[in-house]
Amino acid sequence: MVAIRLLPENDTTNGWSAVLPPRASKPRLAETVVADWAIIGAGYAGLAAARRLAEHRPGDRIVILEAGTAGEGAQGRNAGFAIDLPHNVTSSMAELDETARYKRLYRAAIDHLDGVIKAHDIDCDWAQDGRYHAAVSEGAVQSVLKPLVAELDRSAEDHRWVDRQTLADEIGTDYYAAAVFTPGGYLVNPAALSRGLADSLPDNVTLYETTPVVRFEPGAPSRLVTPEGEVKARQVVIAVNGFADRFGYFRHRLLSFAAHASLTRPLTDAEIAKLQGKARWGLTPANAFAGITMRRTADNRILVRQNVSFRPGLRADDAERSRVAVDHKRLFDQRFPGLSDVTIAHTWTGYICLSRNGAPGFGEVAPGVWASVCQNAVGMTKGTIGGLLLADKAVGVKNPLIADIEAVSGPAWIPPRPALDIGVRTRFAFELWRSRAEA
Ligand SMILES: Cc1cc2nc3c(=O)[nH]c(=O)nc-3n(C[C@H](O)[C@H](O)[C@H](O)COP(=O)(O)OP(=O)(O)OC[C@H]3O[C@@H](n4cnc5c(N)ncnc54)[C@H](O)[C@@H]3O)c2cc1C
């Protein structure tokens, strides 16, 4: 029996859910339940696995145990990019092969999300806005954007080179030297999407919210103990991303980072007129360490995402968020000097799980225990497809994409703490310094 000593906390700072109407959460588990499948975690991976399992096994009883509420974990705190292409490319044959696999996986995830959103009329500002991948410095134009264009050309991917002036016309800032626009990705309010996915589950799936698994005993059946109840299930799906090592899986393989994002207040009509450009857009940085992710949302706010720090304890405090909010305002002002009256309305923290080699954790980790975790900060698509394929594999349904995800899976070993902390923090500091021209 494993005691789960670190549970997620909801600090109630999430800006994406703050701009939505309140939602009634599902009841917590307060009895003993016998199920065919127990899924831990109601993020993208857990909800996709539940939906696909329900399709394959309409007569099975499927339960989801979620420590918090839908849309309040990382699934609802992210920047809302459902990406169809990996952010950056390199040119070795192995890496090109990997890129092709990821493209197939991401696109299948987008198709799934698109289908569910349309079938259930989920109101979440989901739209194919595409994405600008932008560089501040001439160095990053040459070292990142030009090779990206070469690969997009080679693989006949639709894209457009965007120079400084064109980008200024399209998004309202001349801060960037250039960008590459790719049209395939979607933007969304991730909290609204997560709520919609959780509230439209098939009839044979029961979601229990505010129901953390506090003890776990794998077996036949496995036992999952919660504060007021218990589930006995033949099959278990671990879909808790960076918390998976607390269940005893992928130990010394997962790196948890705090990532922060802010939303401004909505722009006024006068500010919108000053900003000009497209009504909605999303921009990712050529350099993920120093650069910032930005969006203009459907309700005319600007999102800023920056400030990632190593947090193996998965906790951050208000003092840190206050510092980050000041920093996000500075980054916003640098890019939009004409909008300096625009204030930051929400700043929040979420947690991302990375592996040293960028690989997710996927597959059967013990008899009757399955996992789709470690989504490396692109969990909207990677987690969704991980959950779907895990369900296919667990019931023996053949899907050619299983070979793709298995080929890119397997988080690499990382050294134990405190050597790990020193190594990660040193690498981060070095990368930030090296890429300071992209800040
Ligand atoms: C600021 C920020 C920006 C990001 N931007 C993007 C982006 O633009 N696009 C993108 O694709 N990704 C982005 N990400 C990453 C993305 O949010 C994650 O990769 C994704 O949420 C992972 O999905 P998941 O389903 O695997 O896990 P999660 O969404 O983390 O869901 C796991 C769930 O498990 C629950 N859980 C954990 N422990 C227990 C327990 N003991 N019992 C019960 N439940 C438990 C948690 O409460 C949580 O709800 C961003 C993340 C952050 C923080």
The ligand as a MOL file (V3000), in Angstrom:
LIG
                    3D

  0  0  0     0  0            999 V3000
M  V30 BEGIN CTAB
M  V30 COUNTS 53 58 0 0 0
M  V30 BEGIN ATOM
M  V30 1 C 1.1880 28.0740 -17.1960 0
M  V30 2 C 1.1110 26.8350 -18.0510 0
M  V30 3 C 1.0240 26.9550 -19.4370 0
M  V30 4 C 0.8970 25.8180 -20.2390 0
M  V30 5 N 0.6460 25.9710 -21.5830 0
M  V30 6 C 0.2860 24.8780 -22.3170 0
M  V30 7 C -0.2260 25.0420 -23.6330 0
M  V30 8 O -0.4010 26.1580 -24.1410 0
M  V30 9 N -0.5460 23.9220 -24.3290 0
M  V30 10 C -0.4190 22.6730 -23.7760 0
M  V30 11 O -0.7130 21.6930 -24.4630 0
M  V30 12 N 0.0210 22.5070 -22.5240 0
M  V30 13 C 0.3550 23.5750 -21.7750 0
M  V30 14 N 0.7430 23.4090 -20.4700 0
M  V30 15 C 0.8800 22.0430 -19.9260 0
M  V30 16 C -0.4630 21.3750 -19.7090 0
M  V30 17 O -1.2970 22.1190 -18.8610 0
M  V30 18 C -0.2070 19.9790 -19.0980 0
M  V30 19 O 0.7290 19.3030 -19.9090 0
M  V30 20 C -1.4910 19.1840 -19.0320 0
M  V30 21 O -2.4190 19.7920 -18.1600 0
M  V30 22 C -1.1980 17.7580 -18.6040 0
M  V30 23 O -2.3990 17.0300 -18.7300 0
M  V30 24 P -2.6420 15.7650 -17.8390 0
M  V30 25 O -4.0200 15.3130 -18.0550 0
M  V30 26 O -1.5560 14.7810 -18.0650 0
M  V30 27 O -2.4330 16.2630 -16.3230 0
M  V30 28 P -3.1540 17.4060 -15.4940 0
M  V30 29 O -3.8660 18.3670 -16.3410 0
M  V30 30 O -2.1450 17.9190 -14.5200 0
M  V30 31 O -4.2590 16.5710 -14.6840 0
M  V30 32 C -3.8720 15.6440 -13.7020 0
M  V30 33 C -4.9300 15.6680 -12.6120 0
M  V30 34 O -4.5800 14.6820 -11.6340 0
M  V30 35 C -5.0620 15.1380 -10.3920 0
M  V30 36 N -4.3690 14.4310 -9.3170 0
M  V30 37 C -3.0650 14.4770 -8.9540 0
M  V30 38 N -2.8430 13.6930 -7.8710 0
M  V30 39 C -4.0260 13.1140 -7.5630 0
M  V30 40 C -4.4550 12.2230 -6.5570 0
M  V30 41 N -3.6080 11.7400 -5.6110 0
M  V30 42 N -5.7630 11.8290 -6.5310 0
M  V30 43 C -6.6370 12.2890 -7.4570 0
M  V30 44 N -6.2850 13.1630 -8.4320 0
M  V30 45 C -5.0010 13.5840 -8.4780 0
M  V30 46 C -4.7560 16.6320 -10.4100 0
M  V30 47 O -5.5910 17.3300 -9.5010 0
M  V30 48 C -5.0140 17.0030 -11.8730 0
M  V30 49 O -6.2760 17.5870 -12.0750 0
M  V30 50 C 0.9260 24.5300 -19.6440 0
M  V30 51 C 1.0000 24.3920 -18.2560 0
M  V30 52 C 1.0890 25.5340 -17.4630 0
M  V30 53 C 1.1510 25.3680 -15.9750 0
M  V30 END ATOM
M  V30 BEGIN BOND
M  V30 1 1 1 2
M  V30 2 1 2 3
M  V30 3 2 2 52
M  V30 4 2 3 4
M  V30 5 1 4 5
M  V30 6 1 4 50
M  V30 7 2 5 6
M  V30 8 1 6 7
M  V30 9 1 6 13
M  V30 10 2 7 8
M  V30 11 1 7 9
M  V30 12 1 9 10
M  V30 13 2 10 11
M  V30 14 1 10 12
M  V30 15 2 12 13
M  V30 16 1 13 14
M  V30 17 1 14 15
M  V30 18 1 14 50
M  V30 19 1 15 16
M  V30 20 1 16 17
M  V30 21 1 16 18
M  V30 22 1 18 19
M  V30 23 1 18 20
M  V30 24 1 20 21
M  V30 25 1 20 22
M  V30 26 1 22 23
M  V30 27 1 23 24
M  V30 28 2 24 25
M  V30 29 1 24 26
M  V30 30 1 24 27
M  V30 31 1 27 28
M  V30 32 2 28 29
M  V30 33 1 28 30
M  V30 34 1 28 31
M  V30 35 1 31 32
M  V30 36 1 32 33
M  V30 37 1 33 34
M  V30 38 1 33 48
M  V30 39 1 34 35
M  V30 40 1 35 36
M  V30 41 1 35 46
M  V30 42 1 36 37
M  V30 43 1 36 45
M  V30 44 2 37 38
M  V30 45 1 38 39
M  V30 46 1 39 40
M  V30 47 2 39 45
M  V30 48 1 40 41
M  V30 49 2 40 42
M  V30 50 1 42 43
M  V30 51 2 43 44
M  V30 52 1 44 45
M  V30 53 1 46 47
M  V30 54 1 46 48
M  V30 55 1 48 49
M  V30 56 2 50 51
M  V30 57 1 51 52
M  V30 58 1 52 53
M  V30 END BOND
M  V30 END CTAB
M  END
